[in-house]
Amino acid sequence: MNRRATVIDHAMRADAEFVGRVISAFRRPELAGIAPVVSFCLGRYFSLFVHEGYARLPEVAPQLFAPLSR
């Protein structure tokens, strides 16, 4: 894997870990009151992670890339 692909792979993994930590935190009872607000605020970022990751997936793992249907 070249340097660019390594950086992209690292960024995609970091984004996925962040989303996982946020979603896990939503399960904590003391955060139940703010979880809907936080998820609403972070929805755009989650969408951006998916969009950017999907766009770069062919460079990092072409065997996993499959075009989405319209």
HTML snippet that shows the backbone in 3Dmol.js (N, CA, C, O; Angstrom):
<script src="https://3Dmol.org/build/3Dmol-min.js"></script>
<div id="view" style="width:600px;height:400px;position:relative"></div>
<script>
const pdb = `
ATOM      1  N   MET A   1       0.855  -1.172   0.000  1.00  0.00           N
ATOM      2  CA  MET A   1       0.000   0.000   0.000  1.00  0.00           C
ATOM      3  C   MET A   1       0.901   1.235   0.000  1.00  0.00           C
ATOM      4  O   MET A   1       1.828   1.339   0.804  1.00  0.00           O
ATOM      5  N   ASN A   2       0.618   2.168  -0.910  1.00  0.00           N
ATOM      6  CA  ASN A   2       1.445   3.373  -0.981  1.00  0.00           C
ATOM      7  C   ASN A   2       1.083   4.343   0.152  1.00  0.00           C
ATOM      8  O   ASN A   2       0.136   4.116   0.906  1.00  0.00           O
ATOM      9  N   ARG A   3       1.842   5.402   0.248  1.00  0.00           N
ATOM     10  CA  ARG A   3       1.664   6.351   1.356  1.00  0.00           C
ATOM     11  C   ARG A   3       0.275   6.988   1.345  1.00  0.00           C
ATOM     12  O   ARG A   3      -0.367   7.105   2.389  1.00  0.00           O
ATOM     13  N   ARG A   4      -0.185   7.399   0.167  1.00  0.00           N
ATOM     14  CA  ARG A   4      -1.522   8.024   0.067  1.00  0.00           C
ATOM     15  C   ARG A   4      -2.608   7.059   0.542  1.00  0.00           C
ATOM     16  O   ARG A   4      -3.488   7.443   1.311  1.00  0.00           O
ATOM     17  N   ALA A   5      -2.547   5.821   0.090  1.00  0.00           N
ATOM     18  CA  ALA A   5      -3.534   4.827   0.497  1.00  0.00           C
ATOM     19  C   ALA A   5      -3.462   4.565   1.995  1.00  0.00           C
ATOM     20  O   ALA A   5      -4.491   4.334   2.632  1.00  0.00           O
ATOM     21  N   THR A   6      -2.272   4.597   2.561  1.00  0.00           N
ATOM     22  CA  THR A   6      -2.112   4.397   4.001  1.00  0.00           C
ATOM     23  C   THR A   6      -2.770   5.527   4.780  1.00  0.00           C
ATOM     24  O   THR A   6      -3.448   5.286   5.779  1.00  0.00           O
ATOM     25  N   VAL A   7      -2.573   6.754   4.325  1.00  0.00           N
ATOM     26  CA  VAL A   7      -3.186   7.910   4.989  1.00  0.00           C
ATOM     27  C   VAL A   7      -4.710   7.838   4.883  1.00  0.00           C
ATOM     28  O   VAL A   7      -5.414   8.082   5.862  1.00  0.00           O
ATOM     29  N   ILE A   8      -5.213   7.506   3.703  1.00  0.00           N
ATOM     30  CA  ILE A   8      -6.658   7.382   3.511  1.00  0.00           C
ATOM     31  C   ILE A   8      -7.220   6.286   4.403  1.00  0.00           C
ATOM     32  O   ILE A   8      -8.251   6.472   5.049  1.00  0.00           O
ATOM     33  N   ASP A   9      -6.545   5.148   4.438  1.00  0.00           N
ATOM     34  CA  ASP A   9      -6.984   4.031   5.274  1.00  0.00           C
ATOM     35  C   ASP A   9      -7.024   4.448   6.741  1.00  0.00           C
ATOM     36  O   ASP A   9      -7.990   4.152   7.444  1.00  0.00           O
ATOM     37  N   HIS A  10      -5.994   5.125   7.198  1.00  0.00           N
ATOM     38  CA  HIS A  10      -5.951   5.576   8.590  1.00  0.00           C
ATOM     39  C   HIS A  10      -7.105   6.538   8.888  1.00  0.00           C
ATOM     40  O   HIS A  10      -7.751   6.424   9.930  1.00  0.00           O
ATOM     41  N   ALA A  11      -7.365   7.474   7.990  1.00  0.00           N
ATOM     42  CA  ALA A  11      -8.438   8.447   8.194  1.00  0.00           C
ATOM     43  C   ALA A  11      -9.804   7.765   8.237  1.00  0.00           C
ATOM     44  O   ALA A  11     -10.650   8.109   9.063  1.00  0.00           O
ATOM     45  N   MET A  12     -10.014   6.801   7.346  1.00  0.00           N
ATOM     46  CA  MET A  12     -11.291   6.084   7.330  1.00  0.00           C
ATOM     47  C   MET A  12     -11.486   5.288   8.614  1.00  0.00           C
ATOM     48  O   MET A  12     -12.588   5.242   9.160  1.00  0.00           O
ATOM     49  N   ARG A  13     -10.426   4.668   9.090  1.00  0.00           N
ATOM     50  CA  ARG A  13     -10.522   3.912  10.339  1.00  0.00           C
ATOM     51  C   ARG A  13     -10.776   4.829  11.533  1.00  0.00           C
ATOM     52  O   ARG A  13     -11.557   4.498  12.425  1.00  0.00           O
ATOM     53  N   ALA A  14     -10.110   5.983  11.543  1.00  0.00           N
ATOM     54  CA  ALA A  14     -10.311   6.946  12.633  1.00  0.00           C
ATOM     55  C   ALA A  14     -11.754   7.453  12.642  1.00  0.00           C
ATOM     56  O   ALA A  14     -12.357   7.593  13.706  1.00  0.00           O
ATOM     57  N   ASP A  15     -12.302   7.726  11.468  1.00  0.00           N
ATOM     58  CA  ASP A  15     -13.699   8.164  11.377  1.00  0.00           C
ATOM     59  C   ASP A  15     -14.638   7.080  11.896  1.00  0.00           C
ATOM     60  O   ASP A  15     -15.560   7.371  12.658  1.00  0.00           O
ATOM     61  N   ALA A  16     -14.412   5.844  11.491  1.00  0.00           N
ATOM     62  CA  ALA A  16     -15.261   4.738  11.929  1.00  0.00           C
ATOM     63  C   ALA A  16     -15.173   4.534  13.441  1.00  0.00           C
ATOM     64  O   ALA A  16     -16.183   4.265  14.092  1.00  0.00           O
ATOM     65  N   GLU A  17     -13.981   4.660  13.995  1.00  0.00           N
ATOM     66  CA  GLU A  17     -13.824   4.522  15.446  1.00  0.00           C
ATOM     67  C   GLU A  17     -14.552   5.646  16.177  1.00  0.00           C
ATOM     68  O   GLU A  17     -15.182   5.409  17.208  1.00  0.00           O
ATOM     69  N   PHE A  18     -14.470   6.865  15.650  1.00  0.00           N
ATOM     70  CA  PHE A  18     -15.166   7.993  16.269  1.00  0.00           C
ATOM     71  C   PHE A  18     -16.674   7.760  16.286  1.00  0.00           C
ATOM     72  O   PHE A  18     -17.326   7.940  17.315  1.00  0.00           O
ATOM     73  N   VAL A  19     -17.222   7.358  15.141  1.00  0.00           N
ATOM     74  CA  VAL A  19     -18.656   7.091  15.062  1.00  0.00           C
ATOM     75  C   VAL A  19     -19.038   5.980  16.035  1.00  0.00           C
ATOM     76  O   VAL A  19     -20.067   6.072  16.705  1.00  0.00           O
ATOM     77  N   GLY A  20     -18.237   4.953  16.118  1.00  0.00           N
ATOM     78  CA  GLY A  20     -18.503   3.860  17.054  1.00  0.00           C
ATOM     79  C   GLY A  20     -18.510   4.315  18.499  1.00  0.00           C
ATOM     80  O   GLY A  20     -19.362   3.896  19.283  1.00  0.00           O
ATOM     81  N   ARG A  21     -17.553   5.180  18.857  1.00  0.00           N
ATOM     82  CA  ARG A  21     -17.523   5.695  20.235  1.00  0.00           C
ATOM     83  C   ARG A  21     -18.740   6.560  20.535  1.00  0.00           C
ATOM     84  O   ARG A  21     -19.300   6.488  21.629  1.00  0.00           O
ATOM     85  N   VAL A  22     -19.152   7.377  19.569  1.00  0.00           N
ATOM     86  CA  VAL A  22     -20.327   8.231  19.775  1.00  0.00           C
ATOM     87  C   VAL A  22     -21.574   7.372  19.951  1.00  0.00           C
ATOM     88  O   VAL A  22     -22.354   7.587  20.878  1.00  0.00           O
ATOM     89  N   ILE A  23     -21.759   6.410  19.072  1.00  0.00           N
ATOM     90  CA  ILE A  23     -22.939   5.555  19.164  1.00  0.00           C
ATOM     91  C   ILE A  23     -22.932   4.752  20.463  1.00  0.00           C
ATOM     92  O   ILE A  23     -23.983   4.558  21.075  1.00  0.00           O
ATOM     93  N   SER A  24     -21.773   4.289  20.885  1.00  0.00           N
ATOM     94  CA  SER A  24     -21.682   3.568  22.153  1.00  0.00           C
ATOM     95  C   SER A  24     -22.033   4.479  23.323  1.00  0.00           C
ATOM     96  O   SER A  24     -22.678   4.051  24.280  1.00  0.00           O
ATOM     97  N   ALA A  25     -21.609   5.724  23.242  1.00  0.00           N
ATOM     98  CA  ALA A  25     -21.898   6.666  24.324  1.00  0.00           C
ATOM     99  C   ALA A  25     -23.395   6.932  24.433  1.00  0.00           C
ATOM    100  O   ALA A  25     -23.891   7.202  25.527  1.00  0.00           O
ATOM    101  N   PHE A  26     -24.119   6.862  23.331  1.00  0.00           N
ATOM    102  CA  PHE A  26     -25.560   7.092  23.363  1.00  0.00           C
ATOM    103  C   PHE A  26     -26.286   6.078  24.237  1.00  0.00           C
ATOM    104  O   PHE A  26     -27.402   6.340  24.686  1.00  0.00           O
ATOM    105  N   ARG A  27     -25.679   4.942  24.481  1.00  0.00           N
ATOM    106  CA  ARG A  27     -26.309   3.900  25.297  1.00  0.00           C
ATOM    107  C   ARG A  27     -26.194   4.177  26.786  1.00  0.00           C
ATOM    108  O   ARG A  27     -26.842   3.511  27.593  1.00  0.00           O
ATOM    109  N   ARG A  28     -25.378   5.149  27.154  1.00  0.00           N
ATOM    110  CA  ARG A  28     -25.210   5.465  28.567  1.00  0.00           C
ATOM    111  C   ARG A  28     -26.445   6.204  29.077  1.00  0.00           C
ATOM    112  O   ARG A  28     -26.856   7.201  28.484  1.00  0.00           O
ATOM    113  N   PRO A  29     -27.039   5.729  30.165  1.00  0.00           N
ATOM    114  CA  PRO A  29     -28.278   6.339  30.677  1.00  0.00           C
ATOM    115  C   PRO A  29     -28.144   7.833  30.990  1.00  0.00           C
ATOM    116  O   PRO A  29     -29.086   8.598  30.778  1.00  0.00           O
ATOM    117  N   GLU A  30     -26.993   8.242  31.485  1.00  0.00           N
ATOM    118  CA  GLU A  30     -26.837   9.655  31.852  1.00  0.00           C
ATOM    119  C   GLU A  30     -26.793  10.583  30.629  1.00  0.00           C
ATOM    120  O   GLU A  30     -26.915  11.800  30.771  1.00  0.00           O
ATOM    121  N   LEU A  31     -26.620  10.019  29.445  1.00  0.00           N
ATOM    122  CA  LEU A  31     -26.601  10.820  28.226  1.00  0.00           C
ATOM    123  C   LEU A  31     -27.908  10.739  27.442  1.00  0.00           C
ATOM    124  O   LEU A  31     -28.020  11.303  26.353  1.00  0.00           O
ATOM    125  N   ALA A  32     -28.890  10.042  27.993  1.00  0.00           N
ATOM    126  CA  ALA A  32     -30.157   9.836  27.283  1.00  0.00           C
ATOM    127  C   ALA A  32     -30.842  11.154  26.928  1.00  0.00           C
ATOM    128  O   ALA A  32     -31.513  11.238  25.900  1.00  0.00           O
ATOM    129  N   GLY A  33     -30.688  12.161  27.746  1.00  0.00           N
ATOM    130  CA  GLY A  33     -31.349  13.436  27.486  1.00  0.00           C
ATOM    131  C   GLY A  33     -30.743  14.236  26.353  1.00  0.00           C
ATOM    132  O   GLY A  33     -31.435  15.027  25.711  1.00  0.00           O
ATOM    133  N   ILE A  34     -29.469  14.043  26.101  1.00  0.00           N
ATOM    134  CA  ILE A  34     -28.813  14.832  25.051  1.00  0.00           C
ATOM    135  C   ILE A  34     -28.495  14.023  23.795  1.00  0.00           C
ATOM    136  O   ILE A  34     -28.111  14.598  22.776  1.00  0.00           O
ATOM    137  N   ALA A  35     -28.646  12.722  23.850  1.00  0.00           N
ATOM    138  CA  ALA A  35     -28.303  11.876  22.699  1.00  0.00           C
ATOM    139  C   ALA A  35     -29.031  12.282  21.416  1.00  0.00           C
ATOM    140  O   ALA A  35     -28.402  12.323  20.358  1.00  0.00           O
ATOM    141  N   PRO A  36     -30.342  12.586  21.469  1.00  0.00           N
ATOM    142  CA  PRO A  36     -31.010  12.991  20.224  1.00  0.00           C
ATOM    143  C   PRO A  36     -30.449  14.290  19.645  1.00  0.00           C
ATOM    144  O   PRO A  36     -30.326  14.425  18.427  1.00  0.00           O
ATOM    145  N   VAL A  37     -30.114  15.229  20.500  1.00  0.00           N
ATOM    146  CA  VAL A  37     -29.576  16.502  20.030  1.00  0.00           C
ATOM    147  C   VAL A  37     -28.189  16.304  19.427  1.00  0.00           C
ATOM    148  O   VAL A  37     -27.881  16.853  18.369  1.00  0.00           O
ATOM    149  N   VAL A  38     -27.361  15.525  20.098  1.00  0.00           N
ATOM    150  CA  VAL A  38     -26.006  15.269  19.606  1.00  0.00           C
ATOM    151  C   VAL A  38     -26.058  14.519  18.278  1.00  0.00           C
ATOM    152  O   VAL A  38     -25.310  14.845  17.356  1.00  0.00           O
ATOM    153  N   SER A  39     -26.927  13.524  18.172  1.00  0.00           N
ATOM    154  CA  SER A  39     -27.012  12.770  16.915  1.00  0.00           C
ATOM    155  C   SER A  39     -27.501  13.672  15.787  1.00  0.00           C
ATOM    156  O   SER A  39     -27.052  13.533  14.650  1.00  0.00           O
ATOM    157  N   PHE A  40     -28.414  14.592  16.085  1.00  0.00           N
ATOM    158  CA  PHE A  40     -28.875  15.541  15.069  1.00  0.00           C
ATOM    159  C   PHE A  40     -27.725  16.444  14.622  1.00  0.00           C
ATOM    160  O   PHE A  40     -27.571  16.709  13.430  1.00  0.00           O
ATOM    161  N   CYS A  41     -26.926  16.911  15.565  1.00  0.00           N
ATOM    162  CA  CYS A  41     -25.798  17.791  15.238  1.00  0.00           C
ATOM    163  C   CYS A  41     -24.702  17.065  14.461  1.00  0.00           C
ATOM    164  O   CYS A  41     -24.066  17.658  13.591  1.00  0.00           O
ATOM    165  N   LEU A  42     -24.478  15.796  14.765  1.00  0.00           N
ATOM    166  CA  LEU A  42     -23.403  15.049  14.125  1.00  0.00           C
ATOM    167  C   LEU A  42     -23.835  14.328  12.850  1.00  0.00           C
ATOM    168  O   LEU A  42     -22.998  13.742  12.164  1.00  0.00           O
ATOM    169  N   GLY A  43     -25.107  14.359  12.529  1.00  0.00           N
ATOM    170  CA  GLY A  43     -25.606  13.666  11.342  1.00  0.00           C
ATOM    171  C   GLY A  43     -24.886  14.063  10.070  1.00  0.00           C
ATOM    172  O   GLY A  43     -24.593  13.211   9.231  1.00  0.00           O
ATOM    173  N   ARG A  44     -24.600  15.340   9.916  1.00  0.00           N
ATOM    174  CA  ARG A  44     -23.891  15.804   8.716  1.00  0.00           C
ATOM    175  C   ARG A  44     -22.477  15.228   8.652  1.00  0.00           C
ATOM    176  O   ARG A  44     -22.002  14.845   7.582  1.00  0.00           O
ATOM    177  N   TYR A  45     -21.816  15.173   9.793  1.00  0.00           N
ATOM    178  CA  TYR A  45     -20.454  14.629   9.815  1.00  0.00           C
ATOM    179  C   TYR A  45     -20.469  13.139   9.495  1.00  0.00           C
ATOM    180  O   TYR A  45     -19.614  12.650   8.758  1.00  0.00           O
ATOM    181  N   PHE A  46     -21.444  12.418  10.052  1.00  0.00           N
ATOM    182  CA  PHE A  46     -21.541  10.996   9.754  1.00  0.00           C
ATOM    183  C   PHE A  46     -21.759  10.783   8.255  1.00  0.00           C
ATOM    184  O   PHE A  46     -21.155   9.895   7.653  1.00  0.00           O
ATOM    185  N   SER A  47     -22.621  11.599   7.661  1.00  0.00           N
ATOM    186  CA  SER A  47     -22.862  11.504   6.216  1.00  0.00           C
ATOM    187  C   SER A  47     -21.604  11.822   5.424  1.00  0.00           C
ATOM    188  O   SER A  47     -21.318  11.175   4.417  1.00  0.00           O
ATOM    189  N   LEU A  48     -20.859  12.811   5.876  1.00  0.00           N
ATOM    190  CA  LEU A  48     -19.611  13.172   5.203  1.00  0.00           C
ATOM    191  C   LEU A  48     -18.592  12.038   5.287  1.00  0.00           C
ATOM    192  O   LEU A  48     -17.886  11.764   4.317  1.00  0.00           O
ATOM    193  N   PHE A  49     -18.514  11.376   6.446  1.00  0.00           N
ATOM    194  CA  PHE A  49     -17.599  10.237   6.591  1.00  0.00           C
ATOM    195  C   PHE A  49     -17.936   9.155   5.574  1.00  0.00           C
ATOM    196  O   PHE A  49     -17.045   8.593   4.937  1.00  0.00           O
ATOM    197  N   VAL A  50     -19.219   8.868   5.425  1.00  0.00           N
ATOM    198  CA  VAL A  50     -19.647   7.835   4.475  1.00  0.00           C
ATOM    199  C   VAL A  50     -19.342   8.268   3.045  1.00  0.00           C
ATOM    200  O   VAL A  50     -18.820   7.485   2.251  1.00  0.00           O
ATOM    201  N   HIS A  51     -19.670   9.514   2.721  1.00  0.00           N
ATOM    202  CA  HIS A  51     -19.443  10.022   1.363  1.00  0.00           C
ATOM    203  C   HIS A  51     -17.957  10.001   0.998  1.00  0.00           C
ATOM    204  O   HIS A  51     -17.583   9.503  -0.063  1.00  0.00           O
ATOM    205  N   GLU A  52     -17.120  10.538   1.872  1.00  0.00           N
ATOM    206  CA  GLU A  52     -15.684  10.582   1.592  1.00  0.00           C
ATOM    207  C   GLU A  52     -15.079   9.179   1.562  1.00  0.00           C
ATOM    208  O   GLU A  52     -14.257   8.867   0.700  1.00  0.00           O
ATOM    209  N   GLY A  53     -15.487   8.349   2.496  1.00  0.00           N
ATOM    210  CA  GLY A  53     -14.964   6.982   2.530  1.00  0.00           C
ATOM    211  C   GLY A  53     -15.334   6.202   1.283  1.00  0.00           C
ATOM    212  O   GLY A  53     -14.510   5.472   0.731  1.00  0.00           O
ATOM    213  N   TYR A  54     -16.572   6.355   0.842  1.00  0.00           N
ATOM    214  CA  TYR A  54     -17.020   5.654  -0.359  1.00  0.00           C
ATOM    215  C   TYR A  54     -16.253   6.139  -1.585  1.00  0.00           C
ATOM    216  O   TYR A  54     -15.921   5.350  -2.469  1.00  0.00           O
ATOM    217  N   ALA A  55     -15.975   7.430  -1.632  1.00  0.00           N
ATOM    218  CA  ALA A  55     -15.248   7.988  -2.775  1.00  0.00           C
ATOM    219  C   ALA A  55     -13.804   7.493  -2.832  1.00  0.00           C
ATOM    220  O   ALA A  55     -13.238   7.361  -3.917  1.00  0.00           O
ATOM    221  N   ARG A  56     -13.211   7.222  -1.688  1.00  0.00           N
ATOM    222  CA  ARG A  56     -11.800   6.814  -1.632  1.00  0.00           C
ATOM    223  C   ARG A  56     -11.606   5.304  -1.520  1.00  0.00           C
ATOM    224  O   ARG A  56     -10.479   4.815  -1.603  1.00  0.00           O
ATOM    225  N   LEU A  57     -12.677   4.579  -1.337  1.00  0.00           N
ATOM    226  CA  LEU A  57     -12.569   3.131  -1.162  1.00  0.00           C
ATOM    227  C   LEU A  57     -11.851   2.423  -2.312  1.00  0.00           C
ATOM    228  O   LEU A  57     -11.070   1.511  -2.042  1.00  0.00           O
ATOM    229  N   PRO A  58     -12.068   2.789  -3.571  1.00  0.00           N
ATOM    230  CA  PRO A  58     -11.356   2.104  -4.657  1.00  0.00           C
ATOM    231  C   PRO A  58      -9.836   2.229  -4.556  1.00  0.00           C
ATOM    232  O   PRO A  58      -9.114   1.340  -5.009  1.00  0.00           O
ATOM    233  N   GLU A  59      -9.346   3.311  -3.971  1.00  0.00           N
ATOM    234  CA  GLU A  59      -7.897   3.492  -3.827  1.00  0.00           C
ATOM    235  C   GLU A  59      -7.324   2.605  -2.730  1.00  0.00           C
ATOM    236  O   GLU A  59      -6.180   2.160  -2.814  1.00  0.00           O
ATOM    237  N   VAL A  60      -8.122   2.355  -1.707  1.00  0.00           N
ATOM    238  CA  VAL A  60      -7.634   1.634  -0.528  1.00  0.00           C
ATOM    239  C   VAL A  60      -7.935   0.144  -0.615  1.00  0.00           C
ATOM    240  O   VAL A  60      -7.065  -0.689  -0.361  1.00  0.00           O
ATOM    241  N   ALA A  61      -9.168  -0.187  -0.974  1.00  0.00           N
ATOM    242  CA  ALA A  61      -9.578  -1.595  -1.023  1.00  0.00           C
ATOM    243  C   ALA A  61     -10.511  -1.810  -2.212  1.00  0.00           C
ATOM    244  O   ALA A  61     -11.725  -1.911  -2.033  1.00  0.00           O
ATOM    245  N   PRO A  62      -9.964  -1.881  -3.414  1.00  0.00           N
ATOM    246  CA  PRO A  62     -10.808  -2.003  -4.607  1.00  0.00           C
ATOM    247  C   PRO A  62     -11.689  -3.259  -4.589  1.00  0.00           C
ATOM    248  O   PRO A  62     -12.751  -3.272  -5.213  1.00  0.00           O
ATOM    249  N   GLN A  63     -11.269  -4.298  -3.893  1.00  0.00           N
ATOM    250  CA  GLN A  63     -12.075  -5.522  -3.827  1.00  0.00           C
ATOM    251  C   GLN A  63     -13.360  -5.317  -3.034  1.00  0.00           C
ATOM    252  O   GLN A  63     -14.296  -6.104  -3.179  1.00  0.00           O
ATOM    253  N   LEU A  64     -13.431  -4.278  -2.198  1.00  0.00           N
ATOM    254  CA  LEU A  64     -14.635  -3.999  -1.415  1.00  0.00           C
ATOM    255  C   LEU A  64     -15.569  -3.017  -2.100  1.00  0.00           C
ATOM    256  O   LEU A  64     -16.723  -2.873  -1.696  1.00  0.00           O
ATOM    257  N   PHE A  65     -15.083  -2.342  -3.130  1.00  0.00           N
ATOM    258  CA  PHE A  65     -15.868  -1.298  -3.788  1.00  0.00           C
ATOM    259  C   PHE A  65     -16.896  -1.901  -4.722  1.00  0.00           C
ATOM    260  O   PHE A  65     -16.568  -2.741  -5.559  1.00  0.00           O
ATOM    261  N   ALA A  66     -18.126  -1.478  -4.580  1.00  0.00           N
ATOM    262  CA  ALA A  66     -19.199  -1.853  -5.507  1.00  0.00           C
ATOM    263  C   ALA A  66     -20.030  -0.595  -5.729  1.00  0.00           C
ATOM    264  O   ALA A  66     -20.486   0.013  -4.761  1.00  0.00           O
ATOM    265  N   PRO A  67     -20.235  -0.197  -6.965  1.00  0.00           N
ATOM    266  CA  PRO A  67     -21.012   1.013  -7.214  1.00  0.00           C
ATOM    267  C   PRO A  67     -22.433   0.926  -6.635  1.00  0.00           C
ATOM    268  O   PRO A  67     -23.085  -0.117  -6.686  1.00  0.00           O
ATOM    269  N   LEU A  68     -22.873   2.036  -6.095  1.00  0.00           N
ATOM    270  CA  LEU A  68     -24.246   2.087  -5.585  1.00  0.00           C
ATOM    271  C   LEU A  68     -25.204   2.324  -6.743  1.00  0.00           C
ATOM    272  O   LEU A  68     -24.876   3.027  -7.699  1.00  0.00           O
ATOM    273  N   SER A  69     -26.369   1.742  -6.652  1.00  0.00           N
ATOM    274  CA  SER A  69     -27.369   1.986  -7.705  1.00  0.00           C
ATOM    275  C   SER A  69     -27.973   3.366  -7.485  1.00  0.00           C
ATOM    276  O   SER A  69     -27.998   3.873  -6.364  1.00  0.00           O
ATOM    277  N   ARG A  70     -28.453   3.959  -8.552  1.00  0.00           N
ATOM    278  CA  ARG A  70     -29.081   5.282  -8.434  1.00  0.00           C
ATOM    279  C   ARG A  70     -30.404   5.142  -7.749  1.00  0.00           C
ATOM    280  O   ARG A  70     -31.103   6.135  -7.547  1.00  0.00           O
TER     281      ARG A  70
END
`;
const viewer = $3Dmol.createViewer("view");
viewer.addModel(pdb, "pdb");
viewer.setStyle({}, {cartoon: {color: "spectrum"}});
viewer.zoomTo();
viewer.render();
</script>
